[in-house]
Amino acid sequence: MALVGSNSPDLDLLVGLRGSSAGNLDYMLWHRGYTHTVLGCVTLALLLYAATELILRLRHLAPSREDRLLLFGTAVLATELHLAMDYLNSYGVHPFWPVDNRWRYGDRVFIVEPLFWAAAAPLWWRLRKPASRLAFVLAVVGMMAAGLATRMLSGLSCLALGAGFLLLAAVGARWSPVSAARSSVVLALAVTFAFVLGGSEAAQRTELIAETEFPNDRLLDHVLTPQPANPLCWDLWLLETRGDRYVARHAVLSLDPAWLDANGCAWSRPEPHTAPLAAVAASDSPDVHWLGEIVLPRSSLQEVVAADCDAAAFLLFARAPFLVPRELAPRDLHPSKPNGAGPGAVLGDLRFDRGRERNSFEVPVANDALEARTCRRAAPWIAPRADLLGPPD
């Protein structure tokens, strides 16, 4: 029940199988949708518990009242825990739909955090089958290999992660199942607390940087993502405006430059972008390494949204939008449309415009505002950057 329940909210991934004329727009609008709400998770828990009761009856089993309470509690906890963990990253959820349709962002934990796998290591010997133990180890090794391949993990981080897993597994072998389980819970909570504490410190420093380096700009938002397995290094997007000018600045932030400066973080390595980034008019320091910025008129974004319904739908998802004219958009990422015309522009989200993720969270904008198009059903979410769609400050 815990395994099925903790993954059941991601059933909305099926919407991505429908396909879309605008790439992954359906996925962006409906993944982390209704099943990623408090109400949706309770509904999934009730369905899971009902299915379990049916299985018990078919097997002629008679659980006690305590058994039923345990099963029901497990179903609710597993589904709601999925929602809570998804809240902790920068992708966002809208947990209080239909009362509140705003996106909520935790900006505290990487979406696939390796340290949670290491926290489960004391339970490794409690897996009953050798094949299950092997699968667990292969999953951890595969995760470290993927981290190295994508350059999200340094060699030192992978070495520390592997050594920590082996040490915790060896210690867990000497403990009782209850002790191993309790230790894994404590370790997982400690990992969460470390990133929450680090994220709070990163947010305070970000606001200070914005006030010090760009005092004439108005801060709209800051997007923070920790480096996997490293709560000291943070990827930062600083979103600001001044009049009709919208600027998004990309940086790497180190919370302890004496131990590891910002330029030494894995996030600081150059990655390809769809958005054309210019140099930031600010100096690097041991705790901040600037990667670039993009500036565009708010009015151009508003014109695109008014003319193209896919662009308007995309703004219901995009937290850090960018707009690239057709002549600057990489043609290998955005080929010509079926009618032979290229996209008038490319609209994307800077949170995912890096390395292998680019093009996954982008939509081509119509070349002609009068082009015939069937608009998709609008999602009920409130646009995260509705503050860019109003009149200038």
N, C-alpha and C positions, 0 to 999 in steps of 0.2 A: 504493500500500500504506500509506503514511503517513497519507493522508487517510482511508481506510476504517478502518484500524486504530485511529487515534486517536479515532474516533467510535463504534467497535463496542461498547464497554462500555455505551453508552446504549441498546442494544437492549432493555434491561429497561424502557424507557419504554412499551413495548407493553402492559405490565400495566395502565396507566391507561386503556386502551381498553375494558377489560372492564366498567367501570362498577362502582358500589358503592352500597349503601344508605346508607353513611356517608360520602358525598362522595368525597374523594380518599384514603381510608384505604388502599386497595390500593396506590395510587401511593406513599404514604409508607412503607409496610412493605416494598415489593419493589423500588422504584427504588433504585439504589445497593446492590443486593443481591448475588446470586451473581456477576454479571458484573463487579462492582466489588471483586473480591478478587484477590490475587496468583494463586491457582489459576485463577480464572475468566479472568483476562487471558491467562495462558499458554495456556489452552484456546482462546480466541478467536484468539490468534496462530497456533497450530497449524492451525486451520481456515482462516485467511486464507492461510497459506503453502501449504496443500494446494490451495486454490482457484487460487492463482497458478501452481503447478506444472501443474495441469490446463489452464489457459489457455495456458501455454507449449507444452505438448504438442499441443494442438489447433491451434496456429499453427505447429507444426513448428519450434520454436526450441530450441536446445540451449545452455542457459546453462552457464558454467564453474562450477567449484567455488567460486571467489571470488564469482561472481554469486549463487549460491545462499546463501552465507553472508551476503552483504549483504542479500538479500531476507528471510531468516529473522531477521536482527538487526533490520531495520527493522520487521518485524511485532511482535516482542517489545517493542522500545523504544516503539513507538507506543501499544500497548495499555497497557503499564505506566506510560507517561507520563500517560495519561488518569487513571489511578488516583492517581498522585502529585499531580497538579494538583487533583483533587477533594478529596484529603486536606487541602489547604492552606486550605480555607474552613471556615465554621462549620457547614455542613450535616452533614458527617461521612461516614465510610466504616467498614467493618469488614474491613480488608484480609487478616487472618490466619485467616478462617473456613476450615475448621471447627475449627481448633485454639483460636482465641480469637474469641468472638462479641461482644466489646465494641465499641461505637462508638469511633472515634478522630477527634478534631477538631484541625485545624491552627490555626484562628482567626487566619490570617495574610493571606489574599488574598481580595478580593471575588470572587464566583462568576463574574462576567463583567468582567474587569479590562481597561479600555481601553488601558492602557499596553503590554500585550502586543501589541495591534494596531499601536501606534506602533513597537514594536520590530521589527516585520516590514517597516516602510516601506522600508529599503534594498533589499529584494527586489522592490519594486513594478515596476521596469523589467525585471525578469527574467521577468515573466509574458509569454508569447509572443503572446497575442491581445489587441488593444485592448479587446475586450468584457470580458475577464478583469480588465484594469486598471480599467475603469469600474466593474465589480461590486465590486472591492476598495474603491474610493473611496466608492461609494454605501453600502457596509456601514459604513465608518468614520463617514460623515456621519449615517447612520441611527442609529448607536450614540450619537453626541453628541446628536442630537435627542431620542432616548429618554431620555438622561440629564437633559436640560433639562426634558422633560415630566414626568418622575417626581421632579424636584428632587433627584436624587442627584448631579448635577454642577452646579457653579456656572458662570456665564457665563465667568468668568476661567479656570476649568479647561478648558472647551471651547475657548476661544481658544488656550490654551497647548498643548492636545492637537493641534489642527489645525495650528498653526504648527510644532510638533515633527514631525508627520508629513510636512509639505511639505519641511521642511529635510532630514530624513533621506532622503526619496525623492530629492531633488535631489543630495545627496551620493552616494547609492548608484548614481546614474546614471553616475558617473565611475569606479566601481570595477568590478573583474572579478567574475564570478558567485561565485567562491570567497570573495573578500574581502567581498562583500555578505552572503553566507550567514554567514560567521564573525562579522561585526559584529552581525547580527541575533541570533545565539546569545548573544554577549556582552551585548547590550542586554537580552535576555530574562532572562538570569541576574542582571543588575544590578537589574532591576525586582523579581525574586523576592527577592533578598537585601535590598533596601531595605524591603520589606514584612515579611519575616521578622524583620529587626532591629527595625523599628518595633513589630511585634507582641510581641516579647520585652520591649521597654521598656514597652509598654502593660500587659502582664500584671503586671510588677513594680509599676507604679504602682497598678494596680487592687487588688492585695493590700495595699498600703500604705494606700490609701483605706479599704478594708474594716476594717483593723485600727484605723485612727485614728478614723473616723466612727462605726463600729458595733462597738465592742469586745466587746459582750455577745452578739453573734450569731456562729454558726458558719458559716464560708464553705463552701458546697458546691461552687460552680463559678462561673466567670465566662465569659460568651460575648462574644467580641470580633469585630467586623467592620470592616475599614477602609473609609473613604469611597472610592468609585471614583476612581482617578487621584490620590489624596492620602494618602500614608502618615502624615500628621501628625494626621488626624482619625479617631477610632474610635468606633463605636457599641458601647455596653457594657450588658450585663445582668448584674447582681450577684445571685446566688442564695444565700440564707442561711436558716438556721433558728435558732429558740430554743424549746426544748420542743416543743409541738404547733404552733407558729407557723411558717409558711413565708412568706417575703417575697422578692419579686423587684423589684429597683430598676433603673430605666432611666436611663442617662446618656449624655452625649457627652463624650469625653475628647480633649483636645488635647495633643500631645507637645511643642509649641513655642508656648506662648501669646504669647510676644513677637512671633512672626511671624503667628500666627492663633489667637486665643483660642477656647475651646470654643463660645461663643455665636455665633461667626462661621462655624462649620462648617455645611455643608449639612445634615448629619444633625440639627442642632438645631432645624430648623423643625418646627412642630407637624404631626402626621399623625393621622388617625383611627385609633382602636383599638377592638377588640371588648372587651378587658379594661378594666374601669373603673379608671383609674389615679388615685391620690390623691397629694397633694404629699409629697415626701420631706422628712423632718425633718433636713435637712442644708443648709448654705449653699452657693450657687454660688461658684465661684472662676474665675480665668482659665483654668485647665486642666480644670475639671469643670463641666458644666452639667447639672443634674438635670431629667429629664423627667417622672418620676412613679414610683409604686410600686403594687404590688398585694399584699395580705396575705390569706392564707386558712389555715384550720386543716388540718394534714396529715391529720387524721382524716376530714375531708370528702372529700378526694381518695381516701383509702383505701376509704371506703364506696362511692364511685362505681365504683372499679375492681373491687371485690368484687361489685357488683350488675350491672354491664354489661360484656359481653364485648368490645364495640367499644371501650369505654374502656380495658379492660385491654390490648387490642391496640394502641391508640394510644400507651399509655405505653411500648411497645417502641420507639417512635420519638422521642417528645417529650423534648427536652433541658431545656426551660424551660416546664413545663406551667402552665396556668392554668385555673381553673374559674369560670364565670359562671352564676349562677342564671337560670332561664328568664325571670323578670320584668325582668332587666337586660340580656338578650341582644338586640341589635338585630334586630327582626323582619324587616327587609328582607334581612338576611343569612341568617337561619335561619327560613324560613317553616314553617307547620304541617306535621306529618307526614301521610302519606296517610290515616291513620285519624282525622284531625281534631284530634289532640292535639299540642300544641307540645312541643318538647324539654324534658325536665326540667331540663337545664342544657346549657351548651356547654363543651366541653373543647378547649383549643387549645394552641398552642406560641407563646410570646412572641417567639421569634426571627423569626417571620413575621407577627406581629400589628401590621402597620403599613402604612398607605396602601392600595395596590391589592392587596397580598398577603394582607390579612386575609380570612378565610373560606376561603382555599385550604388551610390547614393546621389545620382545626378539624373536630370531629365533634359531632353532637348526641347527648346522653346520654339513655337511655330515661327516660320520665316515670314508668314503673312498673317497679320492680325485678323484678316477676313477669311482665312482658310477654314473650310468646313470641318467641324470636329464634333464628335459626340462626347459631351462632358460626363465624367464618371460621377457616381453618387458621392456627394461630399461627406467626408468623415465629420463626426461631431466635435472634434477636438478644437480647442482655441489655438490659433497660430502663436507659436512661441515668440516670434518676432513681429507681433502686431504693432509694436512700438516703432517699427520702421515704415509702416504703411500709412501713418497719419501725417499731418502737416509738420514741417521742420520746426525744431525747437525755437 
